[in-house]
């Protein structure tokens, strides 16, 4: 059983009892959350495609931790002018575990 879910504008293919890193959510640790924006749902009996969302299907998850991703470096340089600039960025993430689909 799997589903494709829209979480904060990004689409994730999720399965039960799996862990995923998603953009930072405002929920607290160990809190149960429900995602209702299910775009596609598949199980043994077949596949349901939403237009735009599948009605009656929800994905329940549990927030495990909030963390930061690895640093991404952005380096800019222009030749022969002495211009160099380096910036870094660490994305805020939330680790969730999918508890139920249905």
Rosetta constraint file for C-alpha pairs under 8 A:
AtomPair CA 1 CA 15 HARMONIC 6.33 0.50
AtomPair CA 1 CA 16 HARMONIC 7.32 0.50
AtomPair CA 1 CA 41 HARMONIC 7.76 0.50
AtomPair CA 1 CA 42 HARMONIC 5.71 0.50
AtomPair CA 1 CA 43 HARMONIC 4.38 0.50
AtomPair CA 1 CA 44 HARMONIC 7.15 0.50
AtomPair CA 1 CA 101 HARMONIC 7.66 0.50
AtomPair CA 2 CA 13 HARMONIC 6.94 0.50
AtomPair CA 2 CA 14 HARMONIC 5.67 0.50
AtomPair CA 2 CA 15 HARMONIC 4.65 0.50
AtomPair CA 2 CA 16 HARMONIC 7.26 0.50
AtomPair CA 2 CA 41 HARMONIC 6.11 0.50
AtomPair CA 2 CA 42 HARMONIC 5.41 0.50
AtomPair CA 2 CA 43 HARMONIC 6.61 0.50
AtomPair CA 2 CA 101 HARMONIC 7.47 0.50
AtomPair CA 3 CA 13 HARMONIC 5.70 0.50
AtomPair CA 3 CA 14 HARMONIC 5.46 0.50
AtomPair CA 3 CA 15 HARMONIC 6.69 0.50
AtomPair CA 3 CA 38 HARMONIC 6.77 0.50
AtomPair CA 3 CA 39 HARMONIC 7.44 0.50
AtomPair CA 3 CA 40 HARMONIC 5.47 0.50
AtomPair CA 3 CA 41 HARMONIC 4.42 0.50
AtomPair CA 3 CA 42 HARMONIC 6.14 0.50
AtomPair CA 3 CA 101 HARMONIC 7.51 0.50
AtomPair CA 4 CA 11 HARMONIC 6.46 0.50
AtomPair CA 4 CA 12 HARMONIC 5.46 0.50
AtomPair CA 4 CA 13 HARMONIC 4.35 0.50
AtomPair CA 4 CA 14 HARMONIC 6.19 0.50
AtomPair CA 4 CA 38 HARMONIC 5.96 0.50
AtomPair CA 4 CA 39 HARMONIC 5.52 0.50
AtomPair CA 4 CA 40 HARMONIC 5.12 0.50
AtomPair CA 4 CA 41 HARMONIC 6.63 0.50
AtomPair CA 5 CA 11 HARMONIC 5.50 0.50
AtomPair CA 5 CA 12 HARMONIC 5.37 0.50
AtomPair CA 5 CA 13 HARMONIC 6.48 0.50
AtomPair CA 5 CA 14 HARMONIC 7.25 0.50
AtomPair CA 5 CA 35 HARMONIC 7.36 0.50
AtomPair CA 5 CA 37 HARMONIC 5.86 0.50
AtomPair CA 5 CA 38 HARMONIC 4.56 0.50
AtomPair CA 5 CA 39 HARMONIC 5.79 0.50
AtomPair CA 5 CA 40 HARMONIC 7.38 0.50
AtomPair CA 5 CA 59 HARMONIC 7.90 0.50
AtomPair CA 6 CA 10 HARMONIC 5.50 0.50
AtomPair CA 6 CA 11 HARMONIC 4.54 0.50
AtomPair CA 6 CA 12 HARMONIC 6.57 0.50
AtomPair CA 6 CA 35 HARMONIC 7.91 0.50
AtomPair CA 6 CA 37 HARMONIC 5.49 0.50
AtomPair CA 6 CA 38 HARMONIC 6.45 0.50
AtomPair CA 6 CA 39 HARMONIC 7.05 0.50
AtomPair CA 7 CA 11 HARMONIC 6.22 0.50
AtomPair CA 7 CA 12 HARMONIC 7.33 0.50
AtomPair CA 7 CA 22 HARMONIC 7.49 0.50
AtomPair CA 7 CA 23 HARMONIC 7.97 0.50
AtomPair CA 7 CA 35 HARMONIC 7.43 0.50
AtomPair CA 7 CA 37 HARMONIC 7.63 0.50
AtomPair CA 8 CA 23 HARMONIC 7.14 0.50
AtomPair CA 14 CA 18 HARMONIC 7.24 0.50
AtomPair CA 14 CA 98 HARMONIC 7.33 0.50
AtomPair CA 15 CA 98 HARMONIC 6.83 0.50
AtomPair CA 15 CA 101 HARMONIC 7.69 0.50
AtomPair CA 16 CA 98 HARMONIC 5.25 0.50
AtomPair CA 16 CA 99 HARMONIC 5.71 0.50
AtomPair CA 16 CA 100 HARMONIC 5.81 0.50
AtomPair CA 16 CA 101 HARMONIC 6.61 0.50
AtomPair CA 17 CA 97 HARMONIC 6.34 0.50
AtomPair CA 17 CA 98 HARMONIC 5.35 0.50
AtomPair CA 17 CA 99 HARMONIC 5.61 0.50
AtomPair CA 17 CA 100 HARMONIC 7.78 0.50
AtomPair CA 18 CA 97 HARMONIC 5.61 0.50
AtomPair CA 18 CA 98 HARMONIC 5.66 0.50
AtomPair CA 18 CA 99 HARMONIC 7.99 0.50
AtomPair CA 19 CA 95 HARMONIC 6.83 0.50
AtomPair CA 19 CA 96 HARMONIC 5.57 0.50
AtomPair CA 19 CA 97 HARMONIC 4.34 0.50
AtomPair CA 19 CA 98 HARMONIC 6.47 0.50
AtomPair CA 20 CA 95 HARMONIC 5.66 0.50
AtomPair CA 20 CA 96 HARMONIC 5.45 0.50
AtomPair CA 20 CA 97 HARMONIC 6.45 0.50
AtomPair CA 21 CA 93 HARMONIC 6.21 0.50
AtomPair CA 21 CA 94 HARMONIC 5.60 0.50
AtomPair CA 21 CA 95 HARMONIC 4.56 0.50
AtomPair CA 21 CA 96 HARMONIC 6.45 0.50
AtomPair CA 22 CA 93 HARMONIC 5.69 0.50
AtomPair CA 22 CA 94 HARMONIC 5.39 0.50
AtomPair CA 22 CA 95 HARMONIC 6.44 0.50
AtomPair CA 22 CA 96 HARMONIC 7.43 0.50
AtomPair CA 23 CA 92 HARMONIC 6.49 0.50
AtomPair CA 23 CA 93 HARMONIC 4.76 0.50
AtomPair CA 23 CA 94 HARMONIC 6.01 0.50
AtomPair CA 24 CA 66 HARMONIC 7.10 0.50
AtomPair CA 24 CA 92 HARMONIC 5.49 0.50
AtomPair CA 24 CA 93 HARMONIC 4.44 0.50
AtomPair CA 24 CA 94 HARMONIC 4.83 0.50
AtomPair CA 25 CA 93 HARMONIC 7.77 0.50
AtomPair CA 25 CA 94 HARMONIC 6.29 0.50
AtomPair CA 27 CA 31 HARMONIC 6.62 0.50
AtomPair CA 27 CA 33 HARMONIC 7.87 0.50
AtomPair CA 27 CA 63 HARMONIC 7.41 0.50
AtomPair CA 28 CA 63 HARMONIC 7.11 0.50
AtomPair CA 29 CA 63 HARMONIC 5.34 0.50
AtomPair CA 29 CA 64 HARMONIC 5.87 0.50
AtomPair CA 29 CA 65 HARMONIC 6.03 0.50
AtomPair CA 29 CA 66 HARMONIC 7.81 0.50
AtomPair CA 30 CA 62 HARMONIC 5.98 0.50
AtomPair CA 30 CA 63 HARMONIC 5.10 0.50
AtomPair CA 30 CA 64 HARMONIC 5.80 0.50
AtomPair CA 31 CA 62 HARMONIC 5.71 0.50
AtomPair CA 31 CA 63 HARMONIC 5.62 0.50
AtomPair CA 32 CA 60 HARMONIC 7.01 0.50
AtomPair CA 32 CA 61 HARMONIC 5.76 0.50
AtomPair CA 32 CA 62 HARMONIC 4.57 0.50
AtomPair CA 32 CA 63 HARMONIC 6.66 0.50
AtomPair CA 33 CA 60 HARMONIC 5.79 0.50
AtomPair CA 33 CA 61 HARMONIC 5.35 0.50
AtomPair CA 33 CA 62 HARMONIC 6.15 0.50
AtomPair CA 33 CA 63 HARMONIC 7.64 0.50
AtomPair CA 34 CA 58 HARMONIC 6.62 0.50
AtomPair CA 34 CA 59 HARMONIC 5.67 0.50
AtomPair CA 34 CA 60 HARMONIC 4.48 0.50
AtomPair CA 34 CA 61 HARMONIC 6.29 0.50
AtomPair CA 35 CA 58 HARMONIC 5.85 0.50
AtomPair CA 35 CA 59 HARMONIC 5.11 0.50
AtomPair CA 35 CA 60 HARMONIC 6.32 0.50
AtomPair CA 35 CA 61 HARMONIC 7.91 0.50
AtomPair CA 36 CA 57 HARMONIC 6.89 0.50
AtomPair CA 36 CA 58 HARMONIC 4.87 0.50
AtomPair CA 36 CA 59 HARMONIC 6.55 0.50
AtomPair CA 37 CA 53 HARMONIC 5.90 0.50
AtomPair CA 37 CA 54 HARMONIC 7.67 0.50
AtomPair CA 37 CA 58 HARMONIC 7.56 0.50
AtomPair CA 38 CA 50 HARMONIC 7.47 0.50
AtomPair CA 38 CA 53 HARMONIC 5.41 0.50
AtomPair CA 38 CA 54 HARMONIC 5.69 0.50
AtomPair CA 38 CA 57 HARMONIC 6.74 0.50
AtomPair CA 38 CA 58 HARMONIC 6.74 0.50
AtomPair CA 38 CA 59 HARMONIC 7.56 0.50
AtomPair CA 39 CA 49 HARMONIC 6.44 0.50
AtomPair CA 39 CA 50 HARMONIC 5.27 0.50
AtomPair CA 39 CA 51 HARMONIC 7.63 0.50
AtomPair CA 39 CA 52 HARMONIC 6.36 0.50
AtomPair CA 39 CA 53 HARMONIC 4.79 0.50
AtomPair CA 39 CA 54 HARMONIC 5.93 0.50
AtomPair CA 40 CA 47 HARMONIC 7.30 0.50
AtomPair CA 40 CA 48 HARMONIC 5.81 0.50
AtomPair CA 40 CA 49 HARMONIC 4.72 0.50
AtomPair CA 40 CA 50 HARMONIC 5.94 0.50
AtomPair CA 40 CA 53 HARMONIC 7.45 0.50
AtomPair CA 40 CA 54 HARMONIC 6.58 0.50
AtomPair CA 41 CA 47 HARMONIC 5.74 0.50
AtomPair CA 41 CA 48 HARMONIC 5.17 0.50
AtomPair CA 41 CA 49 HARMONIC 6.62 0.50
AtomPair CA 41 CA 54 HARMONIC 7.41 0.50
AtomPair CA 41 CA 57 HARMONIC 7.76 0.50
AtomPair CA 42 CA 46 HARMONIC 5.86 0.50
AtomPair CA 42 CA 47 HARMONIC 4.23 0.50
AtomPair CA 42 CA 48 HARMONIC 6.24 0.50
AtomPair CA 43 CA 47 HARMONIC 6.45 0.50
AtomPair CA 48 CA 54 HARMONIC 7.02 0.50
AtomPair CA 49 CA 53 HARMONIC 7.58 0.50
AtomPair CA 49 CA 54 HARMONIC 6.37 0.50
AtomPair CA 50 CA 54 HARMONIC 4.10 0.50
AtomPair CA 50 CA 55 HARMONIC 7.39 0.50
AtomPair CA 56 CA 102 HARMONIC 7.76 0.50
AtomPair CA 57 CA 101 HARMONIC 7.28 0.50
AtomPair CA 57 CA 102 HARMONIC 4.97 0.50
AtomPair CA 58 CA 101 HARMONIC 6.05 0.50
AtomPair CA 58 CA 102 HARMONIC 5.41 0.50
AtomPair CA 59 CA 98 HARMONIC 7.29 0.50
AtomPair CA 59 CA 99 HARMONIC 7.86 0.50
AtomPair CA 59 CA 100 HARMONIC 5.92 0.50
AtomPair CA 59 CA 101 HARMONIC 4.60 0.50
AtomPair CA 59 CA 102 HARMONIC 6.44 0.50
AtomPair CA 60 CA 98 HARMONIC 6.06 0.50
AtomPair CA 60 CA 99 HARMONIC 5.67 0.50
AtomPair CA 60 CA 100 HARMONIC 5.15 0.50
AtomPair CA 60 CA 101 HARMONIC 6.40 0.50
AtomPair CA 61 CA 96 HARMONIC 6.32 0.50
AtomPair CA 61 CA 97 HARMONIC 5.43 0.50
AtomPair CA 61 CA 98 HARMONIC 4.29 0.50
AtomPair CA 61 CA 99 HARMONIC 5.19 0.50
AtomPair CA 61 CA 100 HARMONIC 7.02 0.50
AtomPair CA 62 CA 96 HARMONIC 5.54 0.50
AtomPair CA 62 CA 97 HARMONIC 5.29 0.50
AtomPair CA 62 CA 98 HARMONIC 6.52 0.50
AtomPair CA 62 CA 99 HARMONIC 6.87 0.50
AtomPair CA 63 CA 94 HARMONIC 7.20 0.50
AtomPair CA 63 CA 95 HARMONIC 6.27 0.50
AtomPair CA 63 CA 96 HARMONIC 4.62 0.50
AtomPair CA 63 CA 97 HARMONIC 6.65 0.50
AtomPair CA 64 CA 94 HARMONIC 7.53 0.50
AtomPair CA 64 CA 95 HARMONIC 5.48 0.50
AtomPair CA 64 CA 96 HARMONIC 5.38 0.50
AtomPair CA 64 CA 97 HARMONIC 6.92 0.50
AtomPair CA 65 CA 94 HARMONIC 5.85 0.50
AtomPair CA 65 CA 95 HARMONIC 5.32 0.50
AtomPair CA 65 CA 96 HARMONIC 7.35 0.50
AtomPair CA 66 CA 92 HARMONIC 7.55 0.50
AtomPair CA 66 CA 93 HARMONIC 5.93 0.50
AtomPair CA 66 CA 94 HARMONIC 4.49 0.50
AtomPair CA 66 CA 95 HARMONIC 6.33 0.50
AtomPair CA 67 CA 92 HARMONIC 6.11 0.50
AtomPair CA 67 CA 93 HARMONIC 5.34 0.50
AtomPair CA 67 CA 94 HARMONIC 6.15 0.50
AtomPair CA 67 CA 95 HARMONIC 7.70 0.50
AtomPair CA 68 CA 90 HARMONIC 6.04 0.50
AtomPair CA 68 CA 91 HARMONIC 5.62 0.50
AtomPair CA 68 CA 92 HARMONIC 4.66 0.50
AtomPair CA 68 CA 93 HARMONIC 5.60 0.50
AtomPair CA 69 CA 90 HARMONIC 5.56 0.50
AtomPair CA 69 CA 91 HARMONIC 5.22 0.50
AtomPair CA 69 CA 92 HARMONIC 6.41 0.50
AtomPair CA 69 CA 93 HARMONIC 6.62 0.50
AtomPair CA 70 CA 90 HARMONIC 5.98 0.50
AtomPair CA 70 CA 91 HARMONIC 7.55 0.50
AtomPair CA 71 CA 88 HARMONIC 6.30 0.50
AtomPair CA 71 CA 89 HARMONIC 5.50 0.50
AtomPair CA 71 CA 90 HARMONIC 4.74 0.50
AtomPair CA 71 CA 91 HARMONIC 7.73 0.50
AtomPair CA 72 CA 88 HARMONIC 5.60 0.50
AtomPair CA 72 CA 89 HARMONIC 5.30 0.50
AtomPair CA 72 CA 90 HARMONIC 6.40 0.50
AtomPair CA 73 CA 86 HARMONIC 7.03 0.50
AtomPair CA 73 CA 87 HARMONIC 5.88 0.50
AtomPair CA 73 CA 88 HARMONIC 4.49 0.50
AtomPair CA 73 CA 89 HARMONIC 6.62 0.50
AtomPair CA 74 CA 86 HARMONIC 5.69 0.50
AtomPair CA 74 CA 87 HARMONIC 5.09 0.50
AtomPair CA 74 CA 88 HARMONIC 5.96 0.50
AtomPair CA 75 CA 84 HARMONIC 7.41 0.50
AtomPair CA 75 CA 85 HARMONIC 5.81 0.50
AtomPair CA 75 CA 86 HARMONIC 4.48 0.50
AtomPair CA 75 CA 87 HARMONIC 6.48 0.50
AtomPair CA 76 CA 83 HARMONIC 7.96 0.50
AtomPair CA 76 CA 84 HARMONIC 5.67 0.50
AtomPair CA 76 CA 85 HARMONIC 5.13 0.50
AtomPair CA 76 CA 86 HARMONIC 6.37 0.50
AtomPair CA 77 CA 82 HARMONIC 7.97 0.50
AtomPair CA 77 CA 83 HARMONIC 5.59 0.50
AtomPair CA 77 CA 84 HARMONIC 4.48 0.50
AtomPair CA 77 CA 85 HARMONIC 6.51 0.50
AtomPair CA 78 CA 82 HARMONIC 7.05 0.50
AtomPair CA 78 CA 83 HARMONIC 5.46 0.50
AtomPair CA 78 CA 84 HARMONIC 6.81 0.50
AtomPair CA 79 CA 83 HARMONIC 7.43 0.50
